Amino acid sequence: MVHFEGMLLEKNLLLFLFGILVWFCPLSSCRCLNHLTVLNLKGMQATQVSNYQHFAVSFTADRAIDGDLRTSASDFSCAHTQENRHPWWKVDLGTNHCLGRITLVNRGDCCNKRLSGAIVRAGIGSDIFNNAACGVPVTSDQASIPGGHIPISCNPPVLARYVSVDIETPTLLAMCEVIVEEYPMEYCFQAAASTGMVSSLLFEGKCIANPRPLSDVLMKSPMHCFMRCKMISGCLSFDYVMTSGQCKLYDVKAGDLKTDDQPGCLVYAVVRG
């Protein structure tokens, strides 16, 4: 138990919960929307599946977080991959942030329709495909506007260290800027405290080994799975499979959990105040 408590303390310092901000401040009429601020991404580590080359110029991932809003590839301010079966782009924010909105700045000179279907993800996992999507994929109408600014809302807000963009069909992925807006972290902590219930990530790539869950349902994201747990008396832990959306709730305490390896599965402990 001493080892477990030490591990729990280390992992949970900033991983306090996901969707409880919804109870603290409903987003439909929320003054907290005014608290969104742009996160400075310049200098943060950005990567992508491949780099498009034009003569001696490499259109690397960091060009999408350089603060330059020009939308022509000839200005060398856009990130651009080669054609890939499933192109992706990712930035590591360094620490966890409470994210509310992510805006993609599309190319303005040509090829802007390629961004149609792009999925924005945000979460704490370095494997972007283990993170839930924010909002819905970019629509063809949104992508049809050359140089368009395409806002994607994370509703409810998501605790995240990684932000990514990917397209699930073979194409080239090009963006001239990615703008990330966050809420103050202390605001999220206040929201967590107000609910009397918090959730913390314990394991990545594992599921709970227990054949008798309190509930077994499909949910949109880990945040929604936590909200489900919040509504069910006795829920003390849950796991969530990112690929399928399967959400299982348990009445097992963190210290008594047994787990099995399963890629894409996340295990959370719940503490009720």
C-alpha positions as CSV (number, residue, x, y, z in Angstrom):
1,M,0.0,0.0,0.0
2,V,2.9,2.4,0.7
3,H,4.3,1.8,-2.8
4,F,0.8,2.3,-4.3
5,E,0.2,5.5,-2.4
6,G,3.5,6.9,-3.5
7,M,2.7,6.0,-7.1
8,L,-0.7,7.6,-6.7
9,L,0.7,10.8,-5.3
10,E,3.2,11.1,-8.1
11,K,0.7,10.5,-10.9
12,N,-2.1,12.5,-9.5
13,L,-0.4,15.8,-8.7
14,L,-2.0,17.4,-11.8
15,L,-4.3,14.7,-13.1
16,F,-7.4,15.8,-11.1
17,L,-10.4,15.1,-13.3
18,F,-12.0,15.7,-16.5
19,G,-15.6,16.8,-16.9
20,I,-16.6,18.1,-13.5
21,L,-16.2,21.7,-14.7
22,V,-19.6,21.2,-16.3
23,W,-21.4,21.0,-12.9
24,F,-19.4,24.0,-11.6
25,C,-20.1,26.2,-14.5
26,P,-22.5,25.1,-17.3
27,L,-21.0,26.0,-20.7
28,S,-24.2,27.1,-22.3
29,S,-24.3,30.3,-20.2
30,C,-21.0,30.4,-18.5
31,R,-19.0,33.5,-17.5
32,C,-15.9,31.2,-17.4
33,L,-15.8,31.3,-21.2
34,N,-14.4,34.8,-20.8
35,H,-11.5,33.2,-19.0
36,L,-10.1,31.5,-22.0
37,T,-6.6,32.6,-22.9
38,V,-4.3,31.7,-25.7
39,L,-1.5,29.4,-24.7
40,N,1.9,30.4,-26.1
41,L,3.1,27.3,-28.0
42,K,6.3,28.8,-29.5
43,G,9.3,26.6,-28.7
44,M,7.2,23.6,-27.5
45,Q,8.0,20.2,-29.0
46,A,5.9,19.5,-32.1
47,T,6.1,16.4,-34.3
48,Q,4.3,15.0,-37.3
49,V,4.3,11.7,-39.2
50,S,6.5,13.1,-42.0
51,N,7.9,16.4,-43.4
52,Y,7.0,17.7,-46.8
53,Q,10.1,18.9,-48.7
54,H,10.2,21.6,-51.3
55,F,13.7,22.1,-52.6
56,A,15.8,22.9,-49.5
57,V,12.8,23.8,-47.3
58,S,11.3,21.2,-44.9
59,F,7.8,22.1,-43.7
60,T,8.3,20.8,-40.2
61,A,5.7,20.5,-37.4
62,D,7.0,23.5,-35.4
63,R,5.9,25.9,-38.2
64,A,2.3,25.5,-37.0
65,I,3.2,26.9,-33.6
66,D,5.5,29.7,-34.6
67,G,3.0,32.5,-34.1
68,D,3.0,33.4,-37.8
69,L,-0.6,33.5,-39.1
70,R,0.3,33.9,-42.8
71,T,-1.4,31.2,-44.8
72,S,0.7,30.8,-47.9
73,A,3.1,27.9,-48.2
74,S,5.5,30.2,-49.9
75,D,5.8,32.1,-46.7
76,F,7.3,29.0,-45.1
77,S,5.0,29.4,-42.0
78,C,2.9,26.2,-42.4
79,A,3.4,22.7,-41.2
80,H,3.0,20.1,-44.0
81,T,3.3,16.4,-44.2
82,Q,3.9,14.1,-47.1
83,E,1.0,12.0,-48.3
84,N,0.4,9.3,-45.7
85,R,-2.2,6.7,-45.1
86,H,-3.2,8.3,-41.7
87,P,-1.3,11.7,-41.4
88,W,-1.0,13.3,-38.0
89,W,0.5,16.3,-36.2
90,K,1.2,16.6,-32.4
91,V,2.4,19.2,-29.9
92,D,3.6,18.4,-26.3
93,L,2.5,21.2,-24.0
94,G,5.0,20.1,-21.4
95,T,2.5,20.0,-18.5
96,N,-1.2,19.5,-18.1
97,H,-3.5,22.4,-19.1
98,C,-7.3,22.8,-18.9
99,L,-8.2,23.3,-22.6
100,G,-11.4,24.8,-23.9
101,R,-10.8,25.6,-27.6
102,I,-8.4,24.7,-30.3
103,T,-8.3,26.6,-33.6
104,L,-6.8,25.4,-36.9
105,V,-5.6,27.9,-39.4
106,N,-6.0,26.4,-42.9
107,R,-3.9,27.1,-46.0
108,G,-5.0,30.1,-48.0
109,D,-3.1,29.6,-51.2
110,C,-4.4,26.2,-52.3
111,C,-5.4,22.8,-51.2
112,N,-7.4,24.0,-48.2
113,K,-10.1,21.3,-48.8
114,R,-7.6,18.6,-47.7
115,L,-8.2,19.6,-44.1
116,S,-11.8,18.2,-44.3
117,G,-12.3,15.4,-41.9
118,A,-9.4,16.4,-39.6
119,I,-9.8,15.3,-36.0
120,V,-8.5,17.4,-33.1
121,R,-7.6,15.3,-30.0
122,A,-6.5,16.4,-26.6
123,G,-5.5,14.4,-23.6
124,I,-2.8,13.2,-21.2
125,G,-1.5,10.3,-23.4
126,S,1.6,10.7,-25.5
127,D,-0.1,8.2,-27.9
128,I,-2.5,10.6,-29.5
129,F,-4.9,7.8,-30.6
130,N,-5.5,7.1,-26.9
131,N,-6.9,10.7,-26.5
132,A,-10.5,11.7,-27.0
133,A,-11.5,13.9,-29.8
134,C,-12.6,17.5,-29.1
135,G,-15.8,18.5,-30.9
136,V,-16.4,17.0,-34.3
137,P,-14.1,16.5,-37.3
138,V,-13.6,19.5,-39.6
139,T,-16.5,19.7,-42.1
140,S,-16.1,20.2,-45.8
141,D,-17.8,23.6,-45.5
142,Q,-15.2,24.7,-42.9
143,A,-12.3,23.4,-45.0
144,S,-13.7,25.2,-48.1
145,I,-12.6,28.6,-46.9
146,P,-9.1,29.5,-47.9
147,G,-7.0,30.6,-44.9
148,G,-10.0,29.9,-42.7
149,H,-9.8,29.9,-38.9
150,I,-11.6,26.7,-37.8
151,P,-12.5,26.7,-34.0
152,I,-12.9,23.3,-32.3
153,S,-14.5,23.4,-28.9
154,C,-13.6,20.9,-26.1
155,N,-16.9,20.7,-24.4
156,P,-16.6,19.9,-21.6
157,P,-13.1,21.2,-21.2
158,V,-10.3,18.6,-21.1
159,L,-7.2,18.2,-19.0
160,A,-4.5,17.7,-21.5
161,R,-0.7,17.7,-22.1
162,Y,-0.9,16.7,-25.8
163,V,-2.9,18.3,-28.6
164,S,-3.0,16.6,-32.0
165,V,-4.6,16.7,-35.4
166,D,-5.1,13.7,-37.7
167,I,-7.0,12.6,-40.7
168,E,-8.2,9.0,-41.1
169,T,-7.9,8.9,-44.9
170,P,-4.8,9.0,-47.1
171,T,-3.9,12.6,-47.8
172,L,-1.4,15.4,-46.9
173,L,-2.0,17.3,-43.7
174,A,-1.2,21.0,-43.8
175,M,-1.9,23.7,-41.2
176,C,-0.5,27.2,-41.0
177,E,-1.1,27.6,-37.3
178,V,-2.7,25.7,-34.3
179,I,-4.0,28.0,-31.6
180,V,-4.7,26.5,-28.2
181,E,-6.9,28.3,-25.6
182,E,-6.9,27.3,-22.0
183,Y,-8.7,28.0,-18.7
184,P,-6.6,28.8,-15.6
185,M,-5.6,25.6,-14.0
186,E,-6.5,26.8,-10.5
187,Y,-10.1,27.4,-11.8
188,C,-10.3,23.7,-12.7
189,F,-9.0,22.7,-9.3
190,Q,-11.7,24.9,-7.7
191,A,-14.3,23.2,-9.8
192,A,-13.0,19.8,-8.8
193,A,-13.1,20.8,-5.1
194,S,-16.7,22.1,-5.4
195,T,-18.0,18.7,-6.6
196,G,-16.6,16.7,-3.7
197,M,-15.5,14.0,-6.2
198,V,-12.3,13.7,-8.3
199,S,-10.9,11.2,-10.7
200,S,-7.2,10.3,-11.3
201,L,-5.5,8.2,-14.0
202,L,-3.8,5.1,-12.7
203,F,-2.9,3.0,-15.7
204,E,-2.5,3.4,-19.4
205,G,-2.8,0.3,-21.6
206,K,-4.6,-1.7,-19.0
207,C,-8.2,-2.6,-18.1
208,I,-9.7,-3.6,-14.8
209,A,-9.8,-7.4,-14.3
210,N,-13.2,-7.8,-12.9
211,P,-16.2,-9.7,-14.5
212,R,-18.8,-7.8,-12.6
213,P,-19.0,-4.1,-13.4
214,L,-21.7,-1.9,-11.9
215,S,-22.3,-0.6,-15.4
216,D,-21.1,-1.4,-18.9
217,V,-22.0,1.3,-21.5
218,L,-20.6,3.1,-24.5
219,M,-19.6,6.7,-23.8
220,K,-18.1,9.5,-25.9
221,S,-14.9,10.0,-23.9
222,P,-13.3,9.3,-20.5
223,M,-14.8,12.6,-19.2
224,H,-18.3,11.3,-20.0
225,C,-17.4,7.9,-18.4
226,F,-16.5,9.8,-15.2
227,M,-19.7,11.7,-15.3
228,R,-21.5,8.4,-15.5
229,C,-19.6,7.2,-12.5
230,K,-20.5,10.3,-10.6
231,M,-24.2,9.5,-11.1
232,I,-24.0,6.0,-9.8
233,S,-23.7,5.4,-6.0
234,G,-20.8,3.2,-5.0
235,C,-18.7,3.8,-8.2
236,L,-15.1,3.9,-7.0
237,S,-13.1,3.2,-10.3
238,F,-13.7,2.8,-14.0
239,D,-11.9,1.9,-17.2
240,Y,-12.4,3.3,-20.7
241,V,-11.4,1.8,-24.0
242,M,-10.5,4.6,-26.4
243,T,-11.0,2.7,-29.6
244,S,-14.5,1.4,-28.8
245,G,-15.8,3.9,-26.2
246,Q,-16.6,1.1,-23.8
247,C,-17.0,2.4,-20.3
248,K,-17.1,0.0,-17.3
249,L,-17.8,1.2,-13.7
250,Y,-16.7,-0.7,-10.6
251,D,-17.2,-0.5,-6.8
252,V,-13.6,-1.5,-6.3
253,K,-11.2,0.8,-4.5
254,A,-7.9,1.8,-6.1
255,G,-5.8,-0.2,-3.7
256,D,-7.7,-3.4,-4.5
257,L,-7.7,-3.1,-8.3
258,K,-6.3,-5.9,-10.4
259,T,-5.6,-5.2,-14.1
260,D,-4.9,-6.9,-17.4
261,D,-2.9,-5.5,-20.3
262,Q,-5.1,-4.1,-23.1
263,P,-3.9,-1.4,-25.6
264,G,-6.0,1.7,-25.7
265,C,-7.5,1.1,-22.3
266,L,-7.2,3.6,-19.4
267,V,-7.9,2.9,-15.7
268,Y,-9.1,5.6,-13.3
269,A,-9.6,5.8,-9.5
270,V,-12.4,7.8,-8.1
271,V,-12.4,9.6,-4.7
272,R,-15.7,10.8,-3.3
273,G,-15.6,13.7,-0.9
